[in-house]
Amino acid sequence: RFCLPLVLSSLLTMATGEQISPALQDSWGDFWLFRFFVNAAGYASIVVPGFLLIQYFKRRNYLETGRGICFPVIKSCVFGSEVKSVHQEDGSLPPRAEPTESSTARQVFKLLFCAAGLQASYLTWGVLQERVMTRTYGATETDPGEKFTDSQFLVFMNRILAFTVAGLYCALTKQPRHGAPMYKYSFASLSNILSSWCQYEALKYISFPTQVLAKASKVIPVMMMGKLVSRKSYEYWEYLTAALISVGVSMFLLSSAPNRHVSTVTTFSGVVLLAGYIIFDSFTSNWQDALFTYKMSPVQMMFGVNVFSCLFTVGSLLEQGALLESVRFMARHSEFTAHAVLLSVCSACGQLFIFYTINQFGAAVFTIIMTLRQAFAILLSCLIYGHTVTVVGGLGVAVVFMALFLRVYARSRMKKRSKKLPPGETPVQKV
């Protein structure tokens, strides 16, 4: 029974070429690769029976032969109730409402409100994320304190609050009639859980600025996934900006600062986890894009994905016995409880601000605000947690953000051009 953890720890040590810190050697269960497989096994214990049930109902042609009180539930979960809509101009976003007879001052106020809400939500979320994953709780002069290590519990906290907020929003506001088979949300949910887990776990091995820049470079795998999943094609400027982003990220990662703190050293484990985050997140966005071909609102998408996210994470946590352990940690450290709750609140509020901003001002304005947020997040992390950035690294950051703004500008120009196209022509799909 001890062979697997021993092999995993040996491989990890050989791959990183570095000494594993004593905190990570407390038990073999602390290795991220082992935890990843344990979490995946927990999700599989829910996914596999669900897959077998879906296949059973489809083979039995349950839609035609089924009866009884369970029929509406099974029909909604397995078959759905509507055909796909082929008239959506952009599958990922609903058409935004154009402002009607609204004064300039009112529009400026709305824009400032959206920008402030997004910046406050996600900057606070970023600072708290780094605090929870990299610092100890309960430290005194004689006791070094203890770190919270279960990233999956934080994912569960975020998803349960997002599920509640989305559910209340759907119940209190008028939404389109839902037609997508519910089980299709589970694919996006699973990849979303794994991407979030990788994101939290990576902070144990790399600095927050490195993570932010790596997230900015996810347009490259998103484009690759778009070709594979959605068969999309891209313009030359999209490839150019993707190349510039990769150059800037490489400059930042390869730059070396003297006397760097050990927490800012980019390790092999951190790079692998970041790659996992980018791959899973790229799949999530493309699968959600495909799901939007059904008539649904973004909040309905948020609700459907988070239903399965709560199911997967709570099931896995209960199977591992980690849910009670995390609750005990919260009971021991009230500061952690406050941080975890605030982290979830910021995540849920941030998603609502995203929907509102895109609805009012469009995707281009939203992208500019979020690009500025990434730059502020790096600056804030360096100021609060003392990360150092070299001149070469700073140039790399500048190249990345220049490419992102160039991407926004080029996309807005292409959208203006596409409006002038003849009725028979369609613009190239973009990421």
N, C-alpha and C positions, 0 to 999 in steps of 0.2 A: 504493500500500500504506500510505502514511502518512495518507491522508484520514480513515479511521475513527478512529484515536486522536486526531487533531487536532480532529475534530468533538466527540468525547466529552469531551476536556479543556476545550474552549470551552463546551460545554453545562454541564459541572460547575461551572466558574468563574462563569458567568452565574447558574446556579441558586442557588448558595450565597451569592453576593454578597460573597465574602471572598477573601483572598489564599491560594492554595494554598502550603503550606509547602514549602521547598526539598527536604526529604526525600521529599516525594511527587512532586517533579518530576524525579527522577533518570532516569526512563524512562516512556514512555507506558504500559508494562505495569503500572505501579503504581496506576493508577486503578481503583477498586473496580468500577465499572460494566463496564470492559473485562474484568477478571478474572472477573466473574460470568458474562459471556457465554462466555468461554473455558472455564470450568468446566462450564457447561451444555452446551456443544458436546461436551466429553469424555464427559459422562453420556449424551448423545444417541447417541454412537457405540456405546454398549453397549445402550441401551434400544431403539433402532430395530430392530437385527437380532433382539433377543430378542422384540420384539412380532411381527415377521414370522414367526419360527419358531413362536410360539404359535398364530398364526392359521393357519399351514400345517397344524399337527398337528390343530387343531380341524376344519378343512375336510375333512381326510382321514379324520375320525372314527377317529383313532388309538387311542382307548380300546377300540374294538371290533375293529379290524383289526391293531393293532400286535403284534409278536412280537420275540423276541430278548433279548439281555442288557441292552439299553438301555431296554427297556419299563418296568421298575419306576421308573427314574430319571425318565423323561419323564412317566410317569403321576403321580408325586409332584409334579413341578414344574409341570405344566400342568393336571392334572385334580383332584389330591387323592384322598383315599381314604375320606372320610366325609361324611355329610350334616351340615348345620348343626344345632346344638342349639338348640331353641326354648324350653328350660326355664331358661335362665340369668336370674336376677333382675337382675343388673347386668352388662352385657356387658364393661365396662372392668375389672372386678375379679372374681376368683373368690370364692366365699363363704369368709369367714374362719373359722378354727378357733376355737371357743369354748374357753376354758381349762377344764380338768377338774380339780376338786379341787386347785386350786393356791392356796397361801397368799398372803395380801396382800403379805407381804414379798417373795415371789418375783415377784409381778406388778409391784411397785414397782421392783424391781431390773431386770426386763426393760424396763420403760418408760424408766428412766434410761439403760439400755444403748442402746436404740433412739434416744433423744433425743441422747445423746452421740455416737453413731456418725453420725447424720445431720448434726449441727452440725459435727463435726470434718471430715467428708468434704466437705461443700459450702462451709463457710467457707474451708477451705484451698484448695479448687478455685477459689473466687471471687478470693481474694488472688493466687493463682498466675496465673490468667487475666489479671488486670489487669497483673501484673508482666511476663508474656511479651509482651503486645501493646502495651504503652505505654512500656517502658523499653529501654535499650540493653544490649548484652553486650560485654564486652571493653574497656570504657572505661578509659583511663589519663589521665595528666596531659597527654600530647601527642596522644592519639588519642581522639576522641569515642565510639568504638565503633560497633556496627551493630545495627539492629533486625531482628528476625525478622518477615517480612511475609507469609509464606504460611499463611493461616488454614486452608486445606484440609489441609495436612500435620498440623496439630494435630487436626483432625477425624478423620483417618485413624488417628492414634496412639490416640485415645480409643476408636474403634470396634474396632480390632484387639484391644485388651485386653479390651473388653467382650465381644467374640465368643469369645475364649478362655475367659474366666470362665464365661460362659453355657454354652458347650459342655461344659466340665468338670462343671458343676453338673448338666446334663441327663444326662451319662454316668454320674455317681455316684449320682444319686437317681432314684427312680421317678417317671415323668412320664406324663400321659395319652397315649393313642395319638393321634398327630398326623394330622389329616385335611385341613387347609387346603392348597389349591394354593400351592406355594412362590412362584410369581411374584407373588402378591398382596401379599407382604411388600415388594416393590420400590417400591410406591407410597408406603408409610409411610417406607421407607428414604430415598427420594429427597427427600421433603419434610423429613425429619429432618436429612439432610446439609445442605440449603440453609438450614434454620433455624439450625443450629449455626454454619455459615459466616458468616451474617449477624450472629450474636451475637458471634463473635470479631472480625469486621471492624468492627463498630460502635464497639468500644472505641478505635479509632484516631481517632474523631471526637467521642465523647461521654464523659462521666464514668461510672464504674461505678454510683454511686447512681442516676443517671438511668436506666441500663439495668435495674437491679433494679426500680424503680418501674414502668417500662414493661412488664416481664414480669408484674408483679402485675396490670396492667390487661388482660392477655390474655383474661380471662374474657369480655370484650365480643365480640371476634371469634370466640372459641370458641362462644359462644351463636349467633352468626350462621352459623358453619359447621355447627353442630348442626341448625339449621333447614334449611340447604341440603342437607347430606349425609345426615343421619339423620332428618330430618322431626320433630325434637323440639319439644315445647312447654314453656314455662317459667312459673313462678309470678311474681306481682307483685313479691315481695321480691327475686327474682333481678334483675329490671330495676332496682329501686331501688338495690341494692348496686352494680350495674354503673355506674349513673349517679354514685353517690358516689365510686367509684374513679376515674372519668374526671375528676371535678371536682378530686379530690386531686392526681392526676397533672398536670393543667393548672396548678394553683397552684404545684406544684414547678417545672415547666418554665418558667413565665412569670416566676417570681421572679428577681430579679437581685441578685447579691452584689457589693459593691465589691471591686475589685482581684482579680477571679477570675483564676486561672491559665489560660493558653490551652488546656490540656488539658481543662478542665472546661466549655468553651464548647460548648453544644449546636448543632451545625451541621445544615444541611439534609441532608447526606449521612448523618449519624448517624441522623436521624429516618427517612429512607427505609429504611435498613438495619434499624432497629428494627421498622418496619412490616412489612418482609419477614420478619423473624424471627417476629413474632406471627402473621402470616397462614400461613406454612408450618407453624409449630408447632401452630396450631389445626387445620389439616388433618390433621396426624399423629395427634393425639389422637382425632379423630373417626373416622379410617380404622381405627385400632387398635381403637376401640370396636366398629366393624362387624366386624372380624376375630375378635373374641372370641366371636362367635356360633358359631364352630367350637369344639370342645372342645380347649382348650389352656391351659397354665399361663402366667403372666407371664414365666417364665424362657424358655419356648419362644418366646414373642413376642420377647423380647430377643435370642435366638439368631438367629431368622429375619430380623429387621430388620437386625442387624449383619452377617450374611452378605452381604447385598446392599450394605450401606454400605461394607464393605471392598472389594468388587468394584468399585463405582463410583469410590471415591476413589483406589484404587491404579491403576486404569485411566486416570483423568484425570491423575494425577500423572506417570505414565510417558509419556503422550502429550505432556505439556508439558515433560518433562525436569526437572520440579520435585522429583521424589523424590530424585535424586542430589544436587541442590543443597541440599536440606534436610538430607540426611545429612552433607554436607560442613560445613554450618553447625553441626551437632551435634558434629562432630569438632573444629571450631575452638573451640567454647565448651562446655566440660564442664558449666558451670553451667546452660546452657540444656537440656542433655540431662537433667540431674537434674530440672529444673522440668517438662519435657515428660512424663517418665515418671511423676512424682508426680501431675501433672495427670490423666493417664490412670488411675492407680490410684485416685485420689479419685473420679473419675467412675464407674468400675466398682463400687467398694465402695459408693458412694452408691446406685446402682441396687439392689444386693442388700439394703441397709438399708431401702429403700423397700418392697420386696416383703415383708420380714420384719415391718416395723412394721404395714403394712396387714393382714397375715395375723393378727397377734397382737391388735391394738387397734382396727382399723377405719380407715376413711378420714378420719373427723372428727379423731381424735387426730393422725393423720399431717399433716393440713392445718394444725392449730394449730402443730405443731412446725416445719413448713416456713415458716409465716408469721412465726414468731419468728426463724427463720434469716434471712429476708430483712431484717428490722429489724437484726439483729446484723451482717449483711453490709454494710449501709449505714454503720453506726457504725464498723466495723472499717476499711472503705475510707477513711473520712474521717480516722481516726486515723493510718493508715499512710501514705497518699498525699496528705494535706493538702487534701482537697476541702472547700469551704466551703458551708454551707447557711444561707439567710436565715431570719428568723422566719416569713415567709409560706411559704417552702419547707418548713420544719419542720411547720407546720400542715397543709400538703398531705400530707406523709408520714403524720401522725397520722390524717387523714381516710381515707387509703387503708387503713391497717391496722385502723382501726375498722370500715370496711366489710367487710374480709376476715373479721374475727372475728364480725361480725353475720351474715355469710353462713354461717359454720360453725354458729353457734347455730341459725339458722332451718332449716338443712338437717337438723340432728339432731332438731329438733322435728317436722319433716315426716315423717322416717323413723319416729318413734314413732307418729305419727298413721296412717301408711300400714299399720302392723302391725294396727291396729284396724279397717281397712276390711273390708266384706263380701267374700266370696270372688270375686264377679263383678266387683268394681271394681279398677282398677289405678291406682296413683299416677302423677302427672305425672313424666316423666323430667327429670332435672336434670343440670346440667353441673358 
